[in-house]
Amino acid sequence: MPQQAAKALAELGERLALARLRRKQSQRAWAQRLGVSVPTLASMERGEPGVSMGVYATALWLIGRAGALPDLADPQQDLGALEADVRAAAQQRQLRSRRGRAAHAAKDEA
């Protein structure tokens, strides 16, 4: 796993643990609400990548933040894909421009 992704998971785990503590909930109570064991909850709170996405999503739901999940992969925020789209459009424009010049030159010769 890339270090940046591991760090983000660890931070998410810490924040979920803090949210649980601010609500004065025990690990046992939250694990029960999540439908997981206490060791799995502890792993999630450490940001371990082996914990299923469903557990993280349910924990976010418990704190009223599950609605933010789709925004994580919002196509309008996908800069890599946006840059690829811009490059493809520029290449297509160049191709059309060349075709137009060639057609114009052929017309002039006729």
Secondary structure, DSSP 8 states (H G I E B T S, - for coil): --HHHHHHHHHHHHHHHHHHHHTT--HHHHHHHHTS-HHHHHHHHTT-TTS-HHHHHHHHHHTT-GGGGGGGG-GGG-HHHHHHHHHHHHHHHHHHHHHHHHHHHHHHH-
